[in-house]
Amino acid sequence: MSIPQLLVHSPKDNVGVVVVEGLKAGTEMICVITENNKDFRLKANADVPIGHKVALVDLAVGATAIKYGEDIGKIVAPIKKGDHVHTQNLKTKRW
């Protein structure tokens, strides 16, 4: 296996984190689930900065984003599998 571009912390997660600089739209990412070391491929639909999230599945408005196996926020705009997940489509439930 090559170096992963996306890390997923738990098999329960529906978002993963980009771990390389300069990830470009169209990249067929190597993704690794750190909890069990399983890997899979996912195409990035947009350029995504390092440290930002990518959707592992389609997410509808009102859905919950899951990272580390935990609720990290509410989806506020439709997200397709492979899309960049950030402040334009995800809001914390804390405020």
HELIX and SHEET records of a PDB file:
SHEET    1   A 6 LYS A  38  LYS A  43  0                                        
SHEET    2   A 6 GLU A  28  ILE A  33 -1                                        
SHEET    3   A 6 LEU A   6  VAL A   8  1                                        
SHEET    4   A 6 VAL A  15  VAL A  18 -1                                        
SHEET    5   A 6 LYS A  53  ALA A  55 -1                                        
SHEET    6   A 6 HIS A  84  VAL A  85 -1                                        
SHEET    1   B 3 THR A  64  LYS A  67  0                                        
SHEET    2   B 3 GLU A  70  ILE A  75 -1                                        
SHEET    3   B 3 LEU A  90  LYS A  91 -1                                        
END                                                                             
